[in-house]
Amino acid sequence: MTRPADHEAAPDAAAPEFRIVAGNPTPAELAAVTAVLTGVLDELSAEQGRLAHTGPSAWAISQRPIRSTIAPGQGAWRSFSA
């Protein structure tokens, strides 16, 4: 059995995770980068959701149903004229 102190705290799922590899940014610069990256990720996830719920493709829409068979007989062709 493990004690709760043995486990590290789980990171917040909403908190962005990135690391600075060079330079010494100010807190305002970090906030700006965080806001931009969060906005881009939100936009991409919204676009993915929109693309997943699109209707039939243009190829599928262009496929018209085949007409019924033409029955021979008097006046049978009148239904096809404008």
Backbone as XML, in Angstrom:
<?xml version="1.0"?>
<chain id="A" units="angstrom">
  <residue number="1" name="MET">
    <atom name="N" x="0.846" y="-1.164" z="0.000"/>
    <atom name="CA" x="0.000" y="0.000" z="0.000"/>
    <atom name="C" x="0.895" y="1.231" z="0.000"/>
  </residue>
  <residue number="2" name="THR">
    <atom name="N" x="0.569" y="2.199" z="-0.812"/>
    <atom name="CA" x="1.394" y="3.402" z="-0.898"/>
    <atom name="C" x="0.732" y="4.539" z="-0.161"/>
  </residue>
  <residue number="3" name="ARG">
    <atom name="N" x="1.554" y="5.408" z="0.331"/>
    <atom name="CA" x="1.045" y="6.581" z="1.040"/>
    <atom name="C" x="0.821" y="7.718" z="0.045"/>
  </residue>
  <residue number="4" name="PRO">
    <atom name="N" x="-0.107" y="8.635" z="0.308"/>
    <atom name="CA" x="-0.340" y="9.765" z="-0.592"/>
    <atom name="C" x="0.895" y="10.640" z="-0.769"/>
  </residue>
  <residue number="5" name="ALA">
    <atom name="N" x="1.778" y="10.691" z="0.220"/>
    <atom name="CA" x="2.970" y="11.532" z="0.113"/>
    <atom name="C" x="3.966" y="10.972" z="-0.890"/>
  </residue>
  <residue number="6" name="ASP">
    <atom name="N" x="3.841" y="9.682" z="-1.239"/>
    <atom name="CA" x="4.766" y="9.069" z="-2.187"/>
    <atom name="C" x="4.510" y="9.528" z="-3.616"/>
  </residue>
  <residue number="7" name="HIS">
    <atom name="N" x="3.319" y="9.999" z="-3.898"/>
    <atom name="CA" x="2.966" y="10.411" z="-5.259"/>
    <atom name="C" x="3.091" y="11.918" z="-5.407"/>
  </residue>
  <residue number="8" name="GLU">
    <atom name="N" x="3.541" y="12.319" z="-6.576"/>
    <atom name="CA" x="3.596" y="13.758" z="-6.853"/>
    <atom name="C" x="2.198" y="14.247" z="-7.190"/>
  </residue>
  <residue number="9" name="ALA">
    <atom name="N" x="1.980" y="15.520" z="-7.011"/>
    <atom name="CA" x="0.683" y="16.107" z="-7.348"/>
    <atom name="C" x="0.475" y="16.027" z="-8.856"/>
  </residue>
  <residue number="10" name="ALA">
    <atom name="N" x="-0.727" y="15.690" z="-9.258"/>
    <atom name="CA" x="-1.036" y="15.605" z="-10.682"/>
    <atom name="C" x="-1.052" y="17.008" z="-11.271"/>
  </residue>
  <residue number="11" name="PRO">
    <atom name="N" x="-0.441" y="17.190" z="-12.450"/>
    <atom name="CA" x="-0.458" y="18.522" z="-13.058"/>
    <atom name="C" x="-1.867" y="18.901" z="-13.491"/>
  </residue>
  <residue number="12" name="ASP">
    <atom name="N" x="-2.153" y="20.179" z="-13.435"/>
    <atom name="CA" x="-3.459" y="20.689" z="-13.839"/>
    <atom name="C" x="-3.627" y="20.467" z="-15.339"/>
  </residue>
  <residue number="13" name="ALA">
    <atom name="N" x="-4.725" y="19.846" z="-15.745"/>
    <atom name="CA" x="-4.944" y="19.535" z="-17.156"/>
    <atom name="C" x="-5.121" y="20.800" z="-17.984"/>
  </residue>
  <residue number="14" name="ALA">
    <atom name="N" x="-5.624" y="21.864" z="-17.377"/>
    <atom name="CA" x="-5.859" y="23.101" z="-18.122"/>
    <atom name="C" x="-4.605" y="23.967" z="-18.207"/>
  </residue>
  <residue number="15" name="ALA">
    <atom name="N" x="-3.619" y="23.693" z="-17.388"/>
    <atom name="CA" x="-2.406" y="24.511" z="-17.385"/>
    <atom name="C" x="-1.527" y="24.139" z="-18.574"/>
  </residue>
  <residue number="16" name="PRO">
    <atom name="N" x="-1.097" y="25.118" z="-19.344"/>
    <atom name="CA" x="-0.227" y="24.820" z="-20.479"/>
    <atom name="C" x="1.149" y="24.386" z="-19.989"/>
  </residue>
  <residue number="17" name="GLU">
    <atom name="N" x="1.764" y="23.483" z="-20.733"/>
    <atom name="CA" x="3.090" y="23.014" z="-20.377"/>
    <atom name="C" x="4.045" y="23.325" z="-21.516"/>
  </residue>
  <residue number="18" name="PHE">
    <atom name="N" x="4.999" y="24.169" z="-21.258"/>
    <atom name="CA" x="6.097" y="24.413" z="-22.174"/>
    <atom name="C" x="7.280" y="24.884" z="-21.356"/>
  </residue>
  <residue number="19" name="ARG">
    <atom name="N" x="8.461" y="24.808" z="-21.945"/>
    <atom name="CA" x="9.647" y="25.222" z="-21.210"/>
    <atom name="C" x="10.439" y="26.204" z="-22.051"/>
  </residue>
  <residue number="20" name="ILE">
    <atom name="N" x="11.115" y="27.086" z="-21.387"/>
    <atom name="CA" x="11.948" y="28.090" z="-22.034"/>
    <atom name="C" x="13.342" y="27.486" z="-22.181"/>
  </residue>
  <residue number="21" name="VAL">
    <atom name="N" x="13.856" y="27.452" z="-23.405"/>
    <atom name="CA" x="15.168" y="26.842" z="-23.639"/>
    <atom name="C" x="16.268" y="27.881" z="-23.799"/>
  </residue>
  <residue number="22" name="ALA">
    <atom name="N" x="15.905" y="29.127" z="-24.041"/>
    <atom name="CA" x="16.919" y="30.173" z="-24.187"/>
    <atom name="C" x="16.313" y="31.512" z="-23.792"/>
  </residue>
  <residue number="23" name="GLY">
    <atom name="N" x="17.154" y="32.415" z="-23.346"/>
    <atom name="CA" x="16.694" y="33.754" z="-22.994"/>
    <atom name="C" x="16.135" y="33.809" z="-21.586"/>
  </residue>
  <residue number="24" name="ASN">
    <atom name="N" x="15.684" y="34.998" z="-21.223"/>
    <atom name="CA" x="15.123" y="35.229" z="-19.897"/>
    <atom name="C" x="13.868" y="36.090" z="-20.055"/>
  </residue>
  <residue number="25" name="PRO">
    <atom name="N" x="12.730" y="35.468" z="-20.439"/>
    <atom name="CA" x="11.521" y="36.259" z="-20.687"/>
    <atom name="C" x="10.917" y="36.789" z="-19.391"/>
  </residue>
  <residue number="26" name="THR">
    <atom name="N" x="10.253" y="37.912" z="-19.525"/>
    <atom name="CA" x="9.552" y="38.508" z="-18.384"/>
    <atom name="C" x="8.223" y="37.791" z="-18.184"/>
  </residue>
  <residue number="27" name="PRO">
    <atom name="N" x="7.601" y="37.943" z="-17.032"/>
    <atom name="CA" x="6.277" y="37.336" z="-16.828"/>
    <atom name="C" x="5.241" y="37.821" z="-17.844"/>
  </residue>
  <residue number="28" name="ALA">
    <atom name="N" x="5.336" y="39.068" z="-18.268"/>
    <atom name="CA" x="4.397" y="39.586" z="-19.274"/>
    <atom name="C" x="4.614" y="38.891" z="-20.616"/>
  </residue>
  <residue number="29" name="GLU">
    <atom name="N" x="5.868" y="38.656" z="-20.980"/>
    <atom name="CA" x="6.159" y="37.961" z="-22.235"/>
    <atom name="C" x="5.676" y="36.511" z="-22.176"/>
  </residue>
  <residue number="30" name="LEU">
    <atom name="N" x="5.870" y="35.860" z="-21.042"/>
    <atom name="CA" x="5.366" y="34.492" z="-20.885"/>
    <atom name="C" x="3.846" y="34.449" z="-20.972"/>
  </residue>
  <residue number="31" name="ALA">
    <atom name="N" x="3.188" y="35.431" z="-20.389"/>
    <atom name="CA" x="1.727" y="35.493" z="-20.460"/>
    <atom name="C" x="1.262" y="35.697" z="-21.899"/>
  </residue>
  <residue number="32" name="ALA">
    <atom name="N" x="1.980" y="36.530" z="-22.654"/>
    <atom name="CA" x="1.609" y="36.774" z="-24.051"/>
    <atom name="C" x="1.778" y="35.506" z="-24.885"/>
  </residue>
  <residue number="33" name="VAL">
    <atom name="N" x="2.886" y="34.813" z="-24.698"/>
    <atom name="CA" x="3.123" y="33.573" z="-25.446"/>
    <atom name="C" x="2.081" y="32.523" z="-25.068"/>
  </residue>
  <residue number="34" name="THR">
    <atom name="N" x="1.763" y="32.431" z="-23.796"/>
    <atom name="CA" x="0.750" y="31.482" z="-23.339"/>
    <atom name="C" x="-0.606" y="31.793" z="-23.962"/>
  </residue>
  <residue number="35" name="ALA">
    <atom name="N" x="-0.969" y="33.064" z="-24.015"/>
    <atom name="CA" x="-2.258" y="33.453" z="-24.602"/>
    <atom name="C" x="-2.305" y="33.119" z="-26.085"/>
  </residue>
  <residue number="36" name="VAL">
    <atom name="N" x="-1.228" y="33.388" z="-26.806"/>
    <atom name="CA" x="-1.196" y="33.107" z="-28.247"/>
    <atom name="C" x="-1.275" y="31.609" z="-28.497"/>
  </residue>
  <residue number="37" name="LEU">
    <atom name="N" x="-0.473" y="30.830" z="-27.780"/>
    <atom name="CA" x="-0.485" y="29.382" z="-27.989"/>
    <atom name="C" x="-1.827" y="28.766" z="-27.601"/>
  </residue>
  <residue number="38" name="THR">
    <atom name="N" x="-2.433" y="29.243" z="-26.544"/>
    <atom name="CA" x="-3.746" y="28.746" z="-26.141"/>
    <atom name="C" x="-4.794" y="29.069" z="-27.203"/>
  </residue>
  <residue number="39" name="GLY">
    <atom name="N" x="-4.742" y="30.277" z="-27.752"/>
    <atom name="CA" x="-5.680" y="30.657" z="-28.807"/>
    <atom name="C" x="-5.522" y="29.813" z="-30.053"/>
  </residue>
  <residue number="40" name="VAL">
    <atom name="N" x="-4.277" y="29.553" z="-30.441"/>
    <atom name="CA" x="-4.025" y="28.731" z="-31.629"/>
    <atom name="C" x="-4.526" y="27.309" z="-31.404"/>
  </residue>
  <residue number="41" name="LEU">
    <atom name="N" x="-4.251" y="26.748" z="-30.243"/>
    <atom name="CA" x="-4.711" y="25.388" z="-29.954"/>
    <atom name="C" x="-6.235" y="25.308" z="-29.911"/>
  </residue>
  <residue number="42" name="ASP">
    <atom name="N" x="-6.884" y="26.307" z="-29.346"/>
    <atom name="CA" x="-8.350" y="26.329" z="-29.328"/>
    <atom name="C" x="-8.915" y="26.409" z="-30.740"/>
  </residue>
  <residue number="43" name="GLU">
    <atom name="N" x="-8.294" y="27.236" z="-31.577"/>
    <atom name="CA" x="-8.752" y="27.379" z="-32.961"/>
    <atom name="C" x="-8.571" y="26.078" z="-33.733"/>
  </residue>
  <residue number="44" name="LEU">
    <atom name="N" x="-7.441" y="25.419" z="-33.545"/>
    <atom name="CA" x="-7.201" y="24.158" z="-34.240"/>
    <atom name="C" x="-8.158" y="23.065" z="-33.778"/>
  </residue>
  <residue number="45" name="SER">
    <atom name="N" x="-8.431" y="23.000" z="-32.490"/>
    <atom name="CA" x="-9.353" y="21.974" z="-32.006"/>
    <atom name="C" x="-10.773" y="22.244" z="-32.495"/>
  </residue>
  <residue number="46" name="ALA">
    <atom name="N" x="-11.165" y="23.509" z="-32.589"/>
    <atom name="CA" x="-12.491" y="23.840" z="-33.119"/>
    <atom name="C" x="-12.585" y="23.474" z="-34.594"/>
  </residue>
  <residue number="47" name="GLU">
    <atom name="N" x="-11.508" y="23.706" z="-35.336"/>
    <atom name="CA" x="-11.499" y="23.369" z="-36.760"/>
    <atom name="C" x="-11.562" y="21.860" z="-36.955"/>
  </residue>
  <residue number="48" name="GLN">
    <atom name="N" x="-10.853" y="21.109" z="-36.128"/>
    <atom name="CA" x="-10.905" y="19.657" z="-36.226"/>
    <atom name="C" x="-12.315" y="19.143" z="-35.956"/>
  </residue>
  <residue number="49" name="GLY">
    <atom name="N" x="-12.979" y="19.721" z="-34.970"/>
    <atom name="CA" x="-14.351" y="19.324" z="-34.677"/>
    <atom name="C" x="-15.291" y="19.667" z="-35.811"/>
  </residue>
  <residue number="50" name="ARG">
    <atom name="N" x="-15.070" y="20.818" z="-36.445"/>
    <atom name="CA" x="-15.915" y="21.235" z="-37.564"/>
    <atom name="C" x="-15.686" y="20.323" z="-38.763"/>
  </residue>
  <residue number="51" name="LEU">
    <atom name="N" x="-14.430" y="19.956" z="-39.030"/>
    <atom name="CA" x="-14.136" y="19.090" z="-40.159"/>
    <atom name="C" x="-14.679" y="17.681" z="-39.944"/>
  </residue>
  <residue number="52" name="ALA">
    <atom name="N" x="-14.723" y="17.241" z="-38.709"/>
    <atom name="CA" x="-15.220" y="15.902" z="-38.421"/>
    <atom name="C" x="-16.733" y="15.813" z="-38.609"/>
  </residue>
  <residue number="53" name="HIS">
    <atom name="N" x="-17.457" y="16.927" z="-38.538"/>
    <atom name="CA" x="-18.910" y="16.916" z="-38.630"/>
    <atom name="C" x="-19.427" y="17.507" z="-39.940"/>
  </residue>
  <residue number="54" name="THR">
    <atom name="N" x="-18.622" y="17.503" z="-40.979"/>
    <atom name="CA" x="-19.092" y="18.031" z="-42.256"/>
    <atom name="C" x="-20.016" y="17.015" z="-42.917"/>
  </residue>
  <residue number="55" name="GLY">
    <atom name="N" x="-20.810" y="17.480" z="-43.843"/>
    <atom name="CA" x="-21.742" y="16.624" z="-44.557"/>
    <atom name="C" x="-21.044" y="15.827" z="-45.643"/>
  </residue>
  <residue number="56" name="PRO">
    <atom name="N" x="-21.811" y="15.326" z="-46.577"/>
    <atom name="CA" x="-21.216" y="14.539" z="-47.652"/>
    <atom name="C" x="-20.300" y="15.395" z="-48.526"/>
  </residue>
  <residue number="57" name="SER">
    <atom name="N" x="-19.338" y="14.751" z="-49.140"/>
    <atom name="CA" x="-18.387" y="15.465" z="-49.984"/>
    <atom name="C" x="-19.063" y="15.925" z="-51.274"/>
  </residue>
  <residue number="58" name="ALA">
    <atom name="N" x="-18.395" y="16.787" z="-52.003"/>
    <atom name="CA" x="-18.924" y="17.271" z="-53.277"/>
    <atom name="C" x="-19.096" y="16.110" z="-54.257"/>
  </residue>
  <residue number="59" name="TRP">
    <atom name="N" x="-18.232" y="15.131" z="-54.161"/>
    <atom name="CA" x="-18.343" y="13.965" z="-55.036"/>
    <atom name="C" x="-19.634" y="13.198" z="-54.736"/>
  </residue>
  <residue number="60" name="ALA">
    <atom name="N" x="-19.963" y="13.024" z="-53.490"/>
    <atom name="CA" x="-21.176" y="12.297" z="-53.121"/>
    <atom name="C" x="-22.428" y="13.103" z="-53.451"/>
  </residue>
  <residue number="61" name="ILE">
    <atom name="N" x="-22.359" y="14.422" z="-53.306"/>
    <atom name="CA" x="-23.515" y="15.263" z="-53.601"/>
    <atom name="C" x="-23.829" y="15.253" z="-55.093"/>
  </residue>
  <residue number="62" name="SER">
    <atom name="N" x="-22.795" y="15.167" z="-55.936"/>
    <atom name="CA" x="-23.015" y="15.251" z="-57.380"/>
    <atom name="C" x="-23.645" y="13.986" z="-57.951"/>
  </residue>
  <residue number="63" name="GLN">
    <atom name="N" x="-23.686" y="12.934" z="-57.191"/>
    <atom name="CA" x="-24.267" y="11.693" z="-57.688"/>
    <atom name="C" x="-25.783" y="11.766" z="-57.586"/>
  </residue>
  <residue number="64" name="ARG">
    <atom name="N" x="-26.426" y="11.980" z="-58.724"/>
    <atom name="CA" x="-27.886" y="12.063" z="-58.748"/>
    <atom name="C" x="-28.479" y="10.660" z="-58.880"/>
  </residue>
  <residue number="65" name="PRO">
    <atom name="N" x="-29.645" y="10.473" z="-58.337"/>
    <atom name="CA" x="-30.256" y="9.148" z="-58.481"/>
    <atom name="C" x="-30.601" y="8.876" z="-59.947"/>
  </residue>
  <residue number="66" name="ILE">
    <atom name="N" x="-30.556" y="7.640" z="-60.302"/>
    <atom name="CA" x="-30.872" y="7.235" z="-61.677"/>
    <atom name="C" x="-32.385" y="7.324" z="-61.863"/>
  </residue>
  <residue number="67" name="ARG">
    <atom name="N" x="-32.780" y="7.801" z="-63.037"/>
    <atom name="CA" x="-34.215" y="7.909" z="-63.329"/>
    <atom name="C" x="-34.845" y="6.526" z="-63.411"/>
  </residue>
  <residue number="68" name="SER">
    <atom name="N" x="-36.132" y="6.528" z="-63.255"/>
    <atom name="CA" x="-36.846" y="5.256" z="-63.406"/>
    <atom name="C" x="-36.854" y="4.860" z="-64.880"/>
  </residue>
  <residue number="69" name="THR">
    <atom name="N" x="-37.168" y="3.634" z="-65.128"/>
    <atom name="CA" x="-37.177" y="3.142" z="-66.508"/>
    <atom name="C" x="-38.305" y="3.806" z="-67.297"/>
  </residue>
  <residue number="70" name="ILE">
    <atom name="N" x="-38.080" y="3.925" z="-68.582"/>
    <atom name="CA" x="-39.071" y="4.532" z="-69.474"/>
    <atom name="C" x="-39.982" y="3.417" z="-69.983"/>
  </residue>
  <residue number="71" name="ALA">
    <atom name="N" x="-41.249" y="3.572" z="-69.729"/>
    <atom name="CA" x="-42.211" y="2.561" z="-70.181"/>
    <atom name="C" x="-42.728" y="2.954" z="-71.562"/>
  </residue>
  <residue number="72" name="PRO">
    <atom name="N" x="-42.677" y="2.049" z="-72.499"/>
    <atom name="CA" x="-43.202" y="2.370" z="-73.830"/>
    <atom name="C" x="-44.732" y="2.472" z="-73.788"/>
  </residue>
  <residue number="73" name="GLY">
    <atom name="N" x="-45.252" y="3.271" z="-74.682"/>
    <atom name="CA" x="-46.701" y="3.391" z="-74.763"/>
    <atom name="C" x="-47.093" y="4.799" z="-75.168"/>
  </residue>
  <residue number="74" name="GLN">
    <atom name="N" x="-48.358" y="4.967" z="-75.443"/>
    <atom name="CA" x="-48.852" y="6.244" z="-75.898"/>
    <atom name="C" x="-48.782" y="7.268" z="-74.769"/>
  </residue>
  <residue number="75" name="GLY">
    <atom name="N" x="-48.143" y="8.416" z="-75.007"/>
    <atom name="CA" x="-48.019" y="9.493" z="-74.048"/>
    <atom name="C" x="-46.958" y="9.265" z="-72.968"/>
  </residue>
  <residue number="76" name="ALA">
    <atom name="N" x="-46.204" y="8.179" z="-73.057"/>
    <atom name="CA" x="-45.211" y="7.877" z="-72.024"/>
    <atom name="C" x="-44.073" y="8.897" z="-72.019"/>
  </residue>
  <residue number="77" name="TRP">
    <atom name="N" x="-43.769" y="9.486" z="-73.182"/>
    <atom name="CA" x="-42.649" y="10.423" z="-73.257"/>
    <atom name="C" x="-43.043" y="11.826" z="-72.810"/>
  </residue>
  <residue number="78" name="ARG">
    <atom name="N" x="-44.296" y="12.124" z="-72.634"/>
    <atom name="CA" x="-44.724" y="13.468" z="-72.275"/>
    <atom name="C" x="-44.239" y="13.873" z="-70.877"/>
  </residue>
  <residue number="79" name="SER">
    <atom name="N" x="-44.062" y="12.940" z="-69.987"/>
    <atom name="CA" x="-43.635" y="13.287" z="-68.633"/>
    <atom name="C" x="-42.181" y="13.751" z="-68.589"/>
  </residue>
  <residue number="80" name="PHE">
    <atom name="N" x="-41.416" y="13.514" z="-69.655"/>
    <atom name="CA" x="-40.019" y="13.925" z="-69.680"/>
    <atom name="C" x="-39.811" y="15.271" z="-70.350"/>
  </residue>
  <residue number="81" name="SER">
    <atom name="N" x="-40.840" y="15.847" z="-70.954"/>
    <atom name="CA" x="-40.682" y="17.149" z="-71.602"/>
    <atom name="C" x="-40.920" y="18.261" z="-70.594"/>
  </residue>
  <residue number="82" name="ALA">
    <atom name="N" x="-40.372" y="19.414" z="-70.898"/>
    <atom name="CA" x="-40.477" y="20.539" z="-69.961"/>
    <atom name="C" x="-41.784" y="21.247" z="-70.049"/>
  </residue>
</chain>
